[in-house]
Amino acid sequence: MSRLVASLRKSDHISFVKGGEIFTTGYADYYLGSWRDQVVGIKVPSGGRSTRKHSVSNRIQTERTIWSRLKHEHILPLYAFVDGTSGFSPLGGFIYPWCFFGDAERFLETHGHLMTLDERIEL
């Protein structure tokens, strides 16, 4: 059973935190943002290597569909998707919970030396 994922417009009070770009890959830029009075992550897809708009749109729609259906304690839920026609970004954006302590790799870099081997493996 899939969760309902909101389709938003920019007017739904989604904003980027100034200087909040976290990192960039060939397929998306990741930002720190705010939505509904909470800190969120914002994934803004780029065209990647494909120059065909239809191909990029299909890839984004597939990711949106799959992510909205995933439900696992180790996978961040997709809160919402901002449509590309909203003026937010030409290809839209994914809104998800922000992890204040970073990802597992960063956490282990910082705190791994304080953990037992079993605790690191469990993480």
Kinemage of the C-alpha trace (Angstrom):
@kinemage 1
@onewidth
@group {chain A} dominant
@subgroup {mainchain}
@vectorlist {calphas} color= white
{ca met a 1} P 0.000 0.000 0.000
{ca ser a 2} L 1.500 3.352 -0.966
{ca arg a 3} L 1.551 6.489 1.130
{ca leu a 4} L -0.056 9.623 -0.157
{ca val a 5} L 2.654 12.042 -1.227
{ca ala a 6} L 1.589 15.647 -1.474
{ca ser a 7} L 2.016 17.532 -4.715
{ca leu a 8} L 3.030 21.047 -3.827
{ca arg a 9} L 3.398 24.465 -5.370
{ca lys a 10} L 6.121 26.911 -4.441
{ca ser a 11} L 3.456 28.960 -2.694
{ca asp a 12} L 3.140 26.128 -0.147
{ca his a 13} L 5.934 27.867 1.777
{ca ile a 14} L 8.869 25.741 0.712
{ca ser a 15} L 12.114 27.623 0.914
{ca phe a 16} L 15.811 27.004 0.621
{ca val a 17} L 17.986 27.910 3.587
{ca lys a 18} L 20.442 30.595 2.463
{ca gly a 19} L 23.768 28.923 1.699
{ca gly a 20} L 22.054 25.586 2.207
{ca glu a 21} L 23.428 23.657 -0.756
{ca ile a 22} L 24.760 20.434 0.719
{ca phe a 23} L 26.202 18.648 -2.294
{ca thr a 24} L 25.778 18.062 -5.988
{ca thr a 25} L 25.818 14.911 -8.074
{ca gly a 26} L 25.441 14.469 -11.813
{ca tyr a 27} L 21.720 13.929 -11.379
{ca ala a 28} L 20.610 16.248 -8.575
{ca asp a 29} L 21.492 19.069 -6.198
{ca tyr a 30} L 20.703 18.663 -2.504
{ca tyr a 31} L 19.707 21.543 -0.252
{ca leu a 32} L 18.712 22.297 3.288
{ca gly a 33} L 15.281 23.894 3.342
{ca ser a 34} L 12.141 24.536 5.333
{ca trp a 35} L 8.546 23.431 4.901
{ca arg a 36} L 5.644 23.525 7.378
{ca asp a 37} L 7.885 24.994 10.084
{ca gln a 38} L 10.355 22.133 9.928
{ca val a 39} L 13.813 21.658 8.492
{ca val a 40} L 13.761 19.424 5.424
{ca gly a 41} L 16.054 18.162 2.720
{ca ile a 42} L 15.271 19.208 -0.828
{ca lys a 43} L 16.492 17.159 -3.782
{ca val a 44} L 16.356 19.118 -7.034
{ca pro a 45} L 16.845 16.830 -10.054
{ca ser a 46} L 18.986 17.943 -12.956
{ca gly a 47} L 18.956 16.573 -16.456
{ca gly a 48} L 21.982 14.409 -15.759
{ca arg a 49} L 23.614 13.180 -18.927
{ca ser a 50} L 20.369 12.922 -20.824
{ca thr a 51} L 19.380 15.813 -23.056
{ca arg a 52} L 15.965 14.351 -23.845
{ca lys a 53} L 13.289 15.972 -21.703
{ca his a 54} L 10.970 12.958 -22.001
{ca ser a 55} L 13.678 10.619 -20.677
{ca val a 56} L 14.443 12.895 -17.722
{ca ser a 57} L 10.736 13.310 -16.917
{ca asn a 58} L 10.253 9.537 -16.960
{ca arg a 59} L 13.225 9.033 -14.627
{ca ile a 60} L 11.865 11.616 -12.163
{ca gln a 61} L 8.353 10.133 -12.290
{ca thr a 62} L 9.757 6.623 -11.711
{ca glu a 63} L 11.786 7.804 -8.721
{ca arg a 64} L 8.769 9.637 -7.315
{ca thr a 65} L 6.561 6.560 -7.661
{ca ile a 66} L 9.060 4.146 -6.137
{ca trp a 67} L 10.125 6.453 -3.287
{ca ser a 68} L 6.518 7.209 -2.340
{ca arg a 69} L 5.820 3.470 -1.968
{ca leu a 70} L 8.892 2.577 0.070
{ca lys a 71} L 8.339 2.012 3.752
{ca his a 72} L 11.347 0.904 5.783
{ca glu a 73} L 12.906 2.188 8.975
{ca his a 74} L 16.223 2.841 7.199
{ca ile a 75} L 14.782 4.693 4.195
{ca leu a 76} L 13.710 8.305 4.567
{ca pro a 77} L 10.082 8.879 3.582
{ca leu a 78} L 9.193 11.180 0.741
{ca tyr a 79} L 7.108 13.987 2.266
{ca ala a 80} L 6.136 15.720 -0.943
{ca phe a 81} L 7.015 16.507 -4.520
{ca val a 82} L 7.075 20.048 -5.880
{ca asp a 83} L 5.838 20.087 -9.458
{ca gly a 84} L 8.174 21.449 -12.129
{ca thr a 85} L 5.554 23.918 -13.334
{ca ser a 86} L 5.450 25.645 -9.940
{ca gly a 87} L 8.412 27.935 -10.578
{ca phe a 88} L 10.351 26.102 -7.867
{ca ser a 89} L 12.653 24.321 -10.309
{ca pro a 90} L 12.081 23.320 -13.945
{ca leu a 91} L 12.177 19.612 -13.013
{ca gly a 92} L 10.487 19.868 -9.623
{ca gly a 93} L 11.869 18.796 -6.275
{ca phe a 94} L 11.620 16.033 -3.677
{ca ile a 95} L 10.970 17.032 -0.044
{ca tyr a 96} L 12.164 14.629 2.649
{ca pro a 97} L 13.100 14.676 6.362
{ca trp a 98} L 16.390 16.329 7.220
{ca cys a 99} L 18.873 14.189 9.149
{ca phe a 100} L 20.610 16.523 11.567
{ca phe a 101} L 23.389 14.033 12.254
{ca gly a 102} L 24.094 13.419 8.569
{ca asp a 103} L 24.264 10.064 6.875
{ca ala a 104} L 25.686 6.860 8.365
{ca glu a 105} L 29.091 7.390 6.766
{ca arg a 106} L 29.512 10.839 8.342
{ca phe a 107} L 28.214 9.605 11.673
{ca leu a 108} L 30.770 6.787 11.706
{ca glu a 109} L 33.587 9.166 10.737
{ca thr a 110} L 32.742 11.305 13.754
{ca his a 111} L 31.597 8.744 16.324
{ca gly a 112} L 32.731 5.353 15.041
{ca his a 113} L 35.757 5.230 17.330
{ca leu a 114} L 33.381 5.352 20.322
{ca met a 115} L 31.359 2.355 19.127
{ca thr a 116} L 31.967 -1.373 19.343
{ca leu a 117} L 32.314 -3.369 16.147
{ca asp a 118} L 28.849 -4.860 16.688
{ca glu a 119} L 27.321 -1.377 17.072
{ca arg a 120} L 28.985 -0.181 13.866
{ca ile a 121} L 27.775 -3.227 11.943
{ca glu a 122} L 24.244 -2.822 13.293
{ca leu a 123} L 24.219 0.808 12.177
